[in-house]
Amino acid sequence: MKDFKQPAPARLSSTILLLRGGEDVEVLMVARAYEIDFASGAYVFPGGKVSDDDRQEAWKDYSDGNFDGDELAVRVGGVREVFEESGILLARPRASAHGTHVGQDVCDRLASHRASVDRGEESFLELMKANDLIVCLDDLVPYAHWITPEMMPKRFDTRFFAVETPEGQHAVHDGHETTAAVWAKPGEILQRGREGKATIIFPTRLNLEKLEDLGSIEAVQSACASEAKVTVMPKVERREDGAFLVIPKEAGYRVTEEIFESVEKATAARKG
Protein backbone atom coordinates (compact mmCIF):
# COMPACT_ATOMS: atom_id res chain seq x y z
CA MET A 1 0.00 0.00 0.00
CA LYS A 2 1.27 3.47 -0.90
CA ASP A 3 2.40 5.56 2.07
CA PHE A 4 0.80 9.01 1.99
CA LYS A 5 2.61 11.68 3.94
CA GLN A 6 0.45 13.72 6.29
CA PRO A 7 0.43 17.47 5.56
CA ALA A 8 2.34 19.66 7.98
CA PRO A 9 0.07 21.45 10.47
CA ALA A 10 -0.92 24.99 9.54
CA ARG A 11 0.21 27.46 12.23
CA LEU A 12 -2.31 30.16 13.15
CA SER A 13 -0.94 33.47 11.88
CA SER A 14 -2.01 37.07 11.47
CA THR A 15 -1.26 39.61 8.74
CA ILE A 16 -2.17 43.29 8.99
CA LEU A 17 -2.79 45.77 6.18
CA LEU A 18 -1.98 49.13 7.78
CA LEU A 19 -3.76 51.76 5.70
CA ARG A 20 -3.60 55.53 5.43
CA GLY A 21 -4.62 58.21 2.93
CA GLY A 22 -8.40 58.00 2.95
CA GLU A 23 -9.59 58.24 -0.66
CA ASP A 24 -6.13 57.58 -2.11
CA VAL A 25 -5.12 54.65 0.02
CA GLU A 26 -1.54 53.74 0.87
CA VAL A 27 -0.48 50.55 2.62
CA LEU A 28 2.58 49.79 4.73
CA MET A 29 4.90 47.18 3.23
CA VAL A 30 7.94 45.83 5.06
CA ALA A 31 10.92 44.17 3.38
CA ARG A 32 11.77 40.80 4.87
CA ALA A 33 15.40 40.25 5.82
CA TYR A 34 17.29 37.71 3.69
CA GLU A 35 18.12 35.66 6.80
CA ILE A 36 14.42 34.90 7.39
CA ASP A 37 13.52 31.35 6.34
CA PHE A 38 10.19 32.15 4.68
CA ALA A 39 9.77 34.65 1.81
CA SER A 40 13.13 36.24 2.54
CA GLY A 41 13.77 39.47 0.68
CA ALA A 42 10.08 39.87 -0.18
CA TYR A 43 7.86 42.88 0.40
CA VAL A 44 5.04 41.77 2.70
CA PHE A 45 2.45 43.16 5.09
CA PRO A 46 3.50 43.06 8.77
CA GLY A 47 2.54 39.81 10.45
CA GLY A 48 3.59 36.43 11.76
CA LYS A 49 2.70 33.38 13.85
CA VAL A 50 0.53 33.53 16.95
CA SER A 51 2.55 32.99 20.14
CA ASP A 52 1.65 31.43 23.49
CA ASP A 53 1.64 34.92 25.00
CA ASP A 54 -1.05 35.95 22.49
CA ARG A 55 -3.29 33.18 23.84
CA GLN A 56 -3.40 34.31 27.47
CA GLU A 57 -6.93 34.72 28.79
CA ALA A 58 -5.85 37.90 30.59
CA TRP A 59 -5.90 39.69 27.23
CA LYS A 60 -9.67 40.02 27.65
CA ASP A 61 -8.98 42.61 30.36
CA TYR A 62 -6.49 44.48 28.18
CA SER A 63 -8.31 44.63 24.85
CA ASP A 64 -11.28 46.31 23.21
CA GLY A 65 -13.82 44.00 21.60
CA ASN A 66 -15.51 40.81 22.70
CA PHE A 67 -13.21 38.08 21.39
CA ASP A 68 -11.97 34.77 22.74
CA GLY A 69 -10.12 31.64 21.68
CA ASP A 70 -8.33 31.74 18.33
CA GLU A 71 -10.06 34.98 17.35
CA LEU A 72 -8.66 36.77 20.39
CA ALA A 73 -5.20 35.26 19.88
CA VAL A 74 -4.94 36.02 16.18
CA ARG A 75 -5.95 39.67 16.68
CA VAL A 76 -3.54 40.14 19.58
CA GLY A 77 -0.83 38.46 17.51
CA GLY A 78 -1.46 40.89 14.67
CA VAL A 79 -1.18 43.94 16.95
CA ARG A 80 2.01 42.52 18.49
CA GLU A 81 3.61 41.79 15.11
CA VAL A 82 2.80 45.30 13.88
CA PHE A 83 4.49 46.73 16.98
CA GLU A 84 7.56 44.49 16.57
CA GLU A 85 8.02 45.04 12.83
CA SER A 86 6.98 48.68 12.38
CA GLY A 87 6.80 50.31 15.82
CA ILE A 88 3.15 51.27 15.27
CA LEU A 89 1.01 50.49 18.31
CA LEU A 90 -2.71 49.82 17.94
CA ALA A 91 -3.54 50.60 21.54
CA ARG A 92 -5.09 53.27 23.76
CA PRO A 93 -4.55 54.38 27.35
CA ARG A 94 -7.03 52.64 29.65
CA ALA A 95 -8.30 56.05 30.81
CA SER A 96 -8.96 57.25 27.24
CA ALA A 97 -12.22 56.87 25.38
CA HIS A 98 -12.82 53.95 23.06
CA GLY A 99 -11.64 54.81 19.54
CA THR A 100 -8.59 56.82 20.59
CA HIS A 101 -4.97 55.71 20.21
CA VAL A 102 -1.64 56.36 21.82
CA GLY A 103 0.55 58.99 20.20
CA GLN A 104 4.04 58.78 18.80
CA ASP A 105 5.44 59.73 22.19
CA VAL A 106 4.25 56.41 23.64
CA CYS A 107 5.54 54.50 20.61
CA ASP A 108 8.96 56.12 21.06
CA ARG A 109 9.00 55.35 24.77
CA LEU A 110 8.20 51.66 24.19
CA ALA A 111 10.38 51.23 21.08
CA SER A 112 13.25 49.73 23.09
CA HIS A 113 10.98 46.78 23.99
CA ARG A 114 10.30 45.75 20.37
CA ALA A 115 13.28 43.42 20.03
CA SER A 116 12.79 41.65 23.37
CA VAL A 117 9.08 41.10 22.66
CA ASP A 118 10.01 39.74 19.22
CA ARG A 119 12.52 37.29 20.74
CA GLY A 120 9.99 36.13 23.34
CA GLU A 121 12.17 37.44 26.17
CA GLU A 122 9.46 39.89 27.23
CA SER A 123 5.69 39.43 27.35
CA PHE A 124 3.70 41.82 25.18
CA LEU A 125 0.81 41.39 27.63
CA GLU A 126 3.00 42.42 30.58
CA LEU A 127 4.24 45.42 28.59
CA MET A 128 0.65 46.55 28.03
CA LYS A 129 -0.17 45.95 31.72
CA ALA A 130 2.84 47.92 32.92
CA ASN A 131 1.82 50.90 30.81
CA ASP A 132 -1.93 50.57 31.49
CA LEU A 133 -2.73 50.19 27.79
CA ILE A 134 -5.64 48.52 26.01
CA VAL A 135 -5.05 46.98 22.56
CA CYS A 136 -7.69 48.04 20.02
CA LEU A 137 -8.65 44.65 18.61
CA ASP A 138 -12.02 45.75 17.29
CA ASP A 139 -10.29 48.22 14.95
CA LEU A 140 -9.10 45.22 12.92
CA VAL A 141 -11.43 44.49 10.00
CA PRO A 142 -11.32 40.92 8.58
CA TYR A 143 -9.92 41.21 5.04
CA ALA A 144 -9.01 37.69 3.85
CA HIS A 145 -8.20 34.16 5.01
CA TRP A 146 -5.48 32.07 3.37
CA ILE A 147 -4.13 28.62 4.27
CA THR A 148 -0.84 27.38 2.81
CA PRO A 149 -1.25 24.45 0.36
CA GLU A 150 -0.95 20.99 1.89
CA MET A 151 2.17 20.01 -0.06
CA MET A 152 4.28 22.83 1.42
CA PRO A 153 6.72 21.90 4.24
CA LYS A 154 5.82 25.02 6.27
CA ARG A 155 2.16 25.92 6.48
CA PHE A 156 0.24 28.86 7.91
CA ASP A 157 -3.44 29.48 8.62
CA THR A 158 -3.36 33.23 8.06
CA ARG A 159 -6.06 35.75 8.84
CA PHE A 160 -5.63 39.07 7.05
CA PHE A 161 -6.97 42.20 8.74
CA ALA A 162 -7.16 45.80 7.52
CA VAL A 163 -6.91 48.78 9.85
CA GLU A 164 -6.55 52.54 9.52
CA THR A 165 -3.20 53.61 10.96
CA PRO A 166 -3.46 55.80 14.09
CA GLU A 167 -2.97 59.44 13.21
CA GLY A 168 0.43 60.82 14.15
CA GLN A 169 2.21 57.47 14.40
CA HIS A 170 4.97 56.63 11.93
CA ALA A 171 6.59 53.35 10.93
CA VAL A 172 10.20 52.37 11.59
CA HIS A 173 11.46 48.93 10.49
CA ASP A 174 12.98 46.69 13.15
CA GLY A 175 16.34 46.09 11.42
CA HIS A 176 16.11 42.36 12.18
CA GLU A 177 13.17 40.61 10.53
CA THR A 178 12.48 43.64 8.35
CA THR A 179 14.97 45.91 6.60
CA ALA A 180 12.62 48.60 5.27
CA ALA A 181 9.18 50.02 6.00
CA VAL A 182 7.56 51.68 2.98
CA TRP A 183 4.24 53.47 2.56
CA ALA A 184 3.03 53.10 -1.02
CA LYS A 185 -0.06 52.90 -3.17
CA PRO A 186 -0.87 49.28 -4.01
CA GLY A 187 -0.29 49.90 -7.72
CA GLU A 188 3.20 51.22 -7.04
CA ILE A 189 4.26 48.06 -5.23
CA LEU A 190 2.64 45.87 -7.89
CA GLN A 191 4.51 47.76 -10.61
CA ARG A 192 7.81 47.23 -8.77
CA GLY A 193 7.01 43.52 -8.71
CA ARG A 194 6.28 43.46 -12.45
CA GLU A 195 9.58 45.24 -13.14
CA GLY A 196 11.53 42.78 -11.00
CA LYS A 197 12.45 45.47 -8.47
CA ALA A 198 10.55 43.80 -5.61
CA THR A 199 9.71 40.22 -4.73
CA ILE A 200 6.00 39.84 -4.02
CA ILE A 201 4.66 36.41 -3.13
CA PHE A 202 1.36 35.15 -4.54
CA PRO A 203 -1.02 35.90 -1.60
CA THR A 204 0.52 39.35 -1.08
CA ARG A 205 0.14 40.22 -4.76
CA LEU A 206 -3.50 39.17 -4.92
CA ASN A 207 -4.37 41.08 -1.75
CA LEU A 208 -2.59 44.17 -3.09
CA GLU A 209 -4.63 43.88 -6.28
CA LYS A 210 -7.80 43.62 -4.22
CA LEU A 211 -6.76 46.73 -2.27
CA GLU A 212 -6.02 48.62 -5.51
CA ASP A 213 -9.46 47.70 -6.86
CA LEU A 214 -11.18 48.97 -3.70
CA GLY A 215 -9.17 52.18 -3.75
CA SER A 216 -10.07 53.85 -0.44
CA ILE A 217 -10.19 53.07 3.26
CA GLU A 218 -13.95 53.60 3.29
CA ALA A 219 -14.39 51.14 0.41
CA VAL A 220 -12.18 48.58 2.20
CA GLN A 221 -14.20 48.89 5.39
CA SER A 222 -17.51 48.66 3.51
CA ALA A 223 -16.46 45.65 1.42
CA CYS A 224 -15.01 43.79 4.40
CA ALA A 225 -18.17 44.37 6.43
CA SER A 226 -20.49 43.13 3.68
CA GLU A 227 -18.55 40.28 2.07
CA ALA A 228 -18.45 36.73 3.43
CA LYS A 229 -14.82 35.64 3.67
CA VAL A 230 -13.95 32.67 1.46
CA THR A 231 -11.06 30.63 2.84
CA VAL A 232 -8.37 30.28 0.19
CA MET A 233 -6.21 27.16 0.26
CA PRO A 234 -4.58 26.92 -3.19
CA LYS A 235 -4.62 23.55 -4.90
CA VAL A 236 -2.18 22.28 -7.51
CA GLU A 237 -3.74 21.10 -10.77
CA ARG A 238 -1.47 19.24 -13.17
CA ARG A 239 -2.40 19.65 -16.82
CA GLU A 240 -0.83 18.88 -20.19
CA ASP A 241 0.62 22.41 -20.31
CA GLY A 242 2.04 22.31 -16.77
CA ALA A 243 1.12 22.60 -13.09
CA PHE A 244 -1.13 25.43 -11.92
CA LEU A 245 -1.94 26.81 -8.49
CA VAL A 246 -5.72 27.29 -8.38
CA ILE A 247 -7.87 29.26 -5.93
CA PRO A 248 -11.69 29.54 -5.65
CA LYS A 249 -13.21 32.16 -7.96
CA GLU A 250 -15.69 32.92 -5.14
CA ALA A 251 -12.78 34.54 -3.25
CA GLY A 252 -13.13 37.52 -5.57
CA TYR A 253 -9.54 38.03 -6.72
CA ARG A 254 -8.47 39.18 -10.19
CA VAL A 255 -7.04 35.76 -11.05
CA THR A 256 -8.03 32.24 -10.08
CA GLU A 257 -4.87 30.43 -11.16
CA GLU A 258 -1.14 30.90 -11.62
CA ILE A 259 1.61 28.77 -13.15
CA PHE A 260 2.98 26.87 -10.17
CA GLU A 261 6.62 27.32 -11.13
CA SER A 262 6.36 31.12 -10.98
CA VAL A 263 4.67 30.98 -7.55
CA GLU A 264 7.31 28.55 -6.25
CA LYS A 265 10.16 30.82 -7.38
CA ALA A 266 8.65 33.87 -5.70
CA THR A 267 8.01 32.00 -2.44
CA ALA A 268 11.41 30.35 -2.18
CA ALA A 269 13.95 31.91 0.15
CA ARG A 270 16.32 34.22 -1.70
CA LYS A 271 19.87 34.34 -0.46
CA GLY A 272 21.69 37.59 -1.22
C-alpha positions as CSV (number, residue, x, y, z in Angstrom):
1,M,0.0,0.0,0.0
2,K,1.3,3.5,-0.9
3,D,2.4,5.6,2.1
4,F,0.8,9.0,2.0
5,K,2.6,11.7,3.9
6,Q,0.4,13.7,6.3
7,P,0.4,17.5,5.6
8,A,2.3,19.7,8.0
9,P,0.1,21.4,10.5
10,A,-0.9,25.0,9.5
11,R,0.2,27.5,12.2
12,L,-2.3,30.2,13.1
13,S,-0.9,33.5,11.9
14,S,-2.0,37.1,11.5
15,T,-1.3,39.6,8.7
16,I,-2.2,43.3,9.0
17,L,-2.8,45.8,6.2
18,L,-2.0,49.1,7.8
19,L,-3.8,51.8,5.7
20,R,-3.6,55.5,5.4
21,G,-4.6,58.2,2.9
22,G,-8.4,58.0,2.9
23,E,-9.6,58.2,-0.7
24,D,-6.1,57.6,-2.1
25,V,-5.1,54.6,0.0
26,E,-1.5,53.7,0.9
27,V,-0.5,50.6,2.6
28,L,2.6,49.8,4.7
29,M,4.9,47.2,3.2
30,V,7.9,45.8,5.1
31,A,10.9,44.2,3.4
32,R,11.8,40.8,4.9
33,A,15.4,40.2,5.8
34,Y,17.3,37.7,3.7
35,E,18.1,35.7,6.8
36,I,14.4,34.9,7.4
37,D,13.5,31.4,6.3
38,F,10.2,32.2,4.7
39,A,9.8,34.7,1.8
40,S,13.1,36.2,2.5
41,G,13.8,39.5,0.7
42,A,10.1,39.9,-0.2
43,Y,7.9,42.9,0.4
44,V,5.0,41.8,2.7
45,F,2.4,43.2,5.1
46,P,3.5,43.1,8.8
47,G,2.5,39.8,10.4
48,G,3.6,36.4,11.8
49,K,2.7,33.4,13.8
50,V,0.5,33.5,16.9
51,S,2.5,33.0,20.1
52,D,1.7,31.4,23.5
53,D,1.6,34.9,25.0
54,D,-1.1,36.0,22.5
55,R,-3.3,33.2,23.8
56,Q,-3.4,34.3,27.5
57,E,-6.9,34.7,28.8
58,A,-5.9,37.9,30.6
59,W,-5.9,39.7,27.2
60,K,-9.7,40.0,27.7
61,D,-9.0,42.6,30.4
62,Y,-6.5,44.5,28.2
63,S,-8.3,44.6,24.9
64,D,-11.3,46.3,23.2
65,G,-13.8,44.0,21.6
66,N,-15.5,40.8,22.7
67,F,-13.2,38.1,21.4
68,D,-12.0,34.8,22.7
69,G,-10.1,31.6,21.7
70,D,-8.3,31.7,18.3
71,E,-10.1,35.0,17.3
72,L,-8.7,36.8,20.4
73,A,-5.2,35.3,19.9
74,V,-4.9,36.0,16.2
75,R,-5.9,39.7,16.7
76,V,-3.5,40.1,19.6
77,G,-0.8,38.5,17.5
78,G,-1.5,40.9,14.7
79,V,-1.2,43.9,17.0
80,R,2.0,42.5,18.5
81,E,3.6,41.8,15.1
82,V,2.8,45.3,13.9
83,F,4.5,46.7,17.0
84,E,7.6,44.5,16.6
85,E,8.0,45.0,12.8
86,S,7.0,48.7,12.4
87,G,6.8,50.3,15.8
88,I,3.2,51.3,15.3
89,L,1.0,50.5,18.3
90,L,-2.7,49.8,17.9
91,A,-3.5,50.6,21.5
92,R,-5.1,53.3,23.8
93,P,-4.6,54.4,27.4
94,R,-7.0,52.6,29.7
95,A,-8.3,56.1,30.8
96,S,-9.0,57.3,27.2
97,A,-12.2,56.9,25.4
98,H,-12.8,53.9,23.1
99,G,-11.6,54.8,19.5
100,T,-8.6,56.8,20.6
101,H,-5.0,55.7,20.2
102,V,-1.6,56.4,21.8
103,G,0.5,59.0,20.2
104,Q,4.0,58.8,18.8
105,D,5.4,59.7,22.2
106,V,4.3,56.4,23.6
107,C,5.5,54.5,20.6
108,D,9.0,56.1,21.1
109,R,9.0,55.3,24.8
110,L,8.2,51.7,24.2
111,A,10.4,51.2,21.1
112,S,13.3,49.7,23.1
113,H,11.0,46.8,24.0
114,R,10.3,45.8,20.4
115,A,13.3,43.4,20.0
116,S,12.8,41.6,23.4
117,V,9.1,41.1,22.7
118,D,10.0,39.7,19.2
119,R,12.5,37.3,20.7
120,G,10.0,36.1,23.3
121,E,12.2,37.4,26.2
122,E,9.5,39.9,27.2
123,S,5.7,39.4,27.3
124,F,3.7,41.8,25.2
125,L,0.8,41.4,27.6
126,E,3.0,42.4,30.6
127,L,4.2,45.4,28.6
128,M,0.7,46.6,28.0
129,K,-0.2,46.0,31.7
130,A,2.8,47.9,32.9
131,N,1.8,50.9,30.8
132,D,-1.9,50.6,31.5
133,L,-2.7,50.2,27.8
134,I,-5.6,48.5,26.0
135,V,-5.0,47.0,22.6
136,C,-7.7,48.0,20.0
137,L,-8.6,44.6,18.6
138,D,-12.0,45.8,17.3
139,D,-10.3,48.2,15.0
140,L,-9.1,45.2,12.9
141,V,-11.4,44.5,10.0
142,P,-11.3,40.9,8.6
143,Y,-9.9,41.2,5.0
144,A,-9.0,37.7,3.8
145,H,-8.2,34.2,5.0
146,W,-5.5,32.1,3.4
147,I,-4.1,28.6,4.3
148,T,-0.8,27.4,2.8
149,P,-1.3,24.4,0.4
150,E,-1.0,21.0,1.9
151,M,2.2,20.0,-0.1
152,M,4.3,22.8,1.4
153,P,6.7,21.9,4.2
154,K,5.8,25.0,6.3
155,R,2.2,25.9,6.5
156,F,0.2,28.9,7.9
157,D,-3.4,29.5,8.6
158,T,-3.4,33.2,8.1
159,R,-6.1,35.8,8.8
160,F,-5.6,39.1,7.1
161,F,-7.0,42.2,8.7
162,A,-7.2,45.8,7.5
163,V,-6.9,48.8,9.9
164,E,-6.6,52.5,9.5
165,T,-3.2,53.6,11.0
166,P,-3.5,55.8,14.1
167,E,-3.0,59.4,13.2
168,G,0.4,60.8,14.2
169,Q,2.2,57.5,14.4
170,H,5.0,56.6,11.9
171,A,6.6,53.4,10.9
172,V,10.2,52.4,11.6
173,H,11.5,48.9,10.5
174,D,13.0,46.7,13.2
175,G,16.3,46.1,11.4
176,H,16.1,42.4,12.2
177,E,13.2,40.6,10.5
178,T,12.5,43.6,8.3
179,T,15.0,45.9,6.6
180,A,12.6,48.6,5.3
181,A,9.2,50.0,6.0
182,V,7.6,51.7,3.0
183,W,4.2,53.5,2.6
184,A,3.0,53.1,-1.0
185,K,-0.1,52.9,-3.2
186,P,-0.9,49.3,-4.0
187,G,-0.3,49.9,-7.7
188,E,3.2,51.2,-7.0
189,I,4.3,48.1,-5.2
190,L,2.6,45.9,-7.9
191,Q,4.5,47.8,-10.6
192,R,7.8,47.2,-8.8
193,G,7.0,43.5,-8.7
194,R,6.3,43.5,-12.4
195,E,9.6,45.2,-13.1
196,G,11.5,42.8,-11.0
197,K,12.4,45.5,-8.5
198,A,10.6,43.8,-5.6
199,T,9.7,40.2,-4.7
200,I,6.0,39.8,-4.0
201,I,4.7,36.4,-3.1
202,F,1.4,35.2,-4.5
203,P,-1.0,35.9,-1.6
204,T,0.5,39.3,-1.1
205,R,0.1,40.2,-4.8
206,L,-3.5,39.2,-4.9
207,N,-4.4,41.1,-1.8
208,L,-2.6,44.2,-3.1
209,E,-4.6,43.9,-6.3
210,K,-7.8,43.6,-4.2
211,L,-6.8,46.7,-2.3
212,E,-6.0,48.6,-5.5
213,D,-9.5,47.7,-6.9
214,L,-11.2,49.0,-3.7
215,G,-9.2,52.2,-3.8
216,S,-10.1,53.9,-0.4
217,I,-10.2,53.1,3.3
218,E,-13.9,53.6,3.3
219,A,-14.4,51.1,0.4
220,V,-12.2,48.6,2.2
221,Q,-14.2,48.9,5.4
222,S,-17.5,48.7,3.5
223,A,-16.5,45.6,1.4
224,C,-15.0,43.8,4.4
225,A,-18.2,44.4,6.4
226,S,-20.5,43.1,3.7
227,E,-18.6,40.3,2.1
228,A,-18.4,36.7,3.4
229,K,-14.8,35.6,3.7
230,V,-14.0,32.7,1.5
231,T,-11.1,30.6,2.8
232,V,-8.4,30.3,0.2
233,M,-6.2,27.2,0.3
234,P,-4.6,26.9,-3.2
235,K,-4.6,23.5,-4.9
236,V,-2.2,22.3,-7.5
237,E,-3.7,21.1,-10.8
238,R,-1.5,19.2,-13.2
239,R,-2.4,19.6,-16.8
240,E,-0.8,18.9,-20.2
241,D,0.6,22.4,-20.3
242,G,2.0,22.3,-16.8
243,A,1.1,22.6,-13.1
244,F,-1.1,25.4,-11.9
245,L,-1.9,26.8,-8.5
246,V,-5.7,27.3,-8.4
247,I,-7.9,29.3,-5.9
248,P,-11.7,29.5,-5.6
249,K,-13.2,32.2,-8.0
250,E,-15.7,32.9,-5.1
251,A,-12.8,34.5,-3.2
252,G,-13.1,37.5,-5.6
253,Y,-9.5,38.0,-6.7
254,R,-8.5,39.2,-10.2
255,V,-7.0,35.8,-11.0
256,T,-8.0,32.2,-10.1
257,E,-4.9,30.4,-11.2
258,E,-1.1,30.9,-11.6
259,I,1.6,28.8,-13.2
260,F,3.0,26.9,-10.2
261,E,6.6,27.3,-11.1
262,S,6.4,31.1,-11.0
263,V,4.7,31.0,-7.6
264,E,7.3,28.6,-6.3
265,K,10.2,30.8,-7.4
266,A,8.6,33.9,-5.7
267,T,8.0,32.0,-2.4
268,A,11.4,30.3,-2.2
269,A,14.0,31.9,0.2
270,R,16.3,34.2,-1.7
271,K,19.9,34.3,-0.5
272,G,21.7,37.6,-1.2
